[in-house]
Amino acid sequence: MATSLWSDGYLTALNYRYSYHKVLNPKRLELALRLAGFQPPLIQQGCELGFGQGVSLAMHATSTQVQWWGNDFLTDQVHFCQGLVNHYQGEAQLADASFEHFCAQNDLPDFDYMAIHGVWSWVSEENRQILLDFLARKLKPGGVLYLSFNSLPRWAGMVPVRQMMLNHFSRLTASGLEAEVAIVQSLQFMQALVNHSPVFQDNFPGMAKQLTQLSKRPVAYLAHEYFNQHWYPFSFEQVAQQMAQAQLEFACSAEFVDSMESLHLTAAQNALLESAADPTQRQSMRDFMVNQGFRSGYWMKSPTRLTPHQRVDQLMQQPVVLVDALPSEPIKVEGAAGKFQLPQKKLDPIRAALSEHTPQTLSALATHISSTPDAPMQAIAVTQVLLAHGVLQPACHADIESVARAQQLNLALLNRFASMPNAAIYTLVSPHTGGGISVPSEHMSILHTHSLHTPGPSLSQVEKSIIQRYQALGVVV
């Protein structure tokens, strides 16, 4: 095996993708925890372990007053993240180091929040133990861990497929083939093998389609998702046992759509879940019911639970912000068991307030909905649908410094879009969300032209509206 392609089992021949992950946003976890009935911590120090290109870390450091630390052992990726931070003359303590060396440093603070995205399924058992020890020592009581991992049962059929692809990849690279080409050929090899394996397909009928879908993904994604030497999908119960070593317990999913249980489970399934011996078994049973393939969630050390009254009171003070134009057609969200369509009459009372694209508290939205005692619960329910859809995000009230830093970084990202379209990052920082928001290519082009401050063709009303939206979100001047 061409071991020079790997570092401690992790494929280093290709860098990770330039991508932002909104589930890592500290402002997101605050709302998710409140919805689940937990008291979120005041986050002052954060740490992202294995941050990849560091786009998420840089954006979160830009748009809030949180102090950030992080590591990645790919030097190019650390330099890229540091370059993003330098654009707004910010500070983030970044280390080009393995988990072993980073976690052994004796000058690190205790953290209110840590994030480990995807890494858990891609590292060795030795490294997982290093991370668990670090969590036990350095995550504060009441602190939060964001953790994601490949989840059983959906990945069960992929285990032998992935191993066969890795073996083929190792043979190709040992013969001198470049890693990028070897990944493509290994996937093609596996597609041909599955297509000529009818008995295997009878047992895993969706595998051929899954491989076809993978063939459309970027090679950098495939490299880090499937071609590390260590690759472990876990059951929820396994991960819960691992987290218990660091005194962590599961709080809630990082995906807002998961809080709408009626979308995912039938009445009969919910009835069966009532027979679960404990919350851990319940989550494991749920994963089977929905055929869970990827888990992203928040885990807490010594969590404080909110009373029902405290939960509603805190949610009413929670700000949210509309990050996209509300569609003219009905808003729909979908889960494993069905779909839900938000009635227009539920949305119309708050449409004008949200369309200002400035932070609005749920309390303020409730006053637009109704003057009846159930207005707060109606506001929470509508907000959950809009959060699950993605048009709404948790918000914060950004100070002048955060807005200025965000706009400095965004200017650099817009210039990158214009000069390096094949490596553009289609996310810009909105200080009112505490992180990044997705921006389509046509909007990036309009915003880049706007940033040049040079005379040009008259703007259409649509273009003016787009610019005004991003100005309200603090993205551009």
Order of alpha helices (4+ residues) and beta strands (2+ residues): beta-beta-alpha-beta-alpha-beta-alpha-beta-alpha-beta-alpha-beta-alpha-alpha-alpha-alpha-alpha-alpha-beta-alpha-alpha-beta-alpha-beta-beta-beta-alpha-beta-alpha-alpha-beta-alpha-beta-beta-alpha-alpha
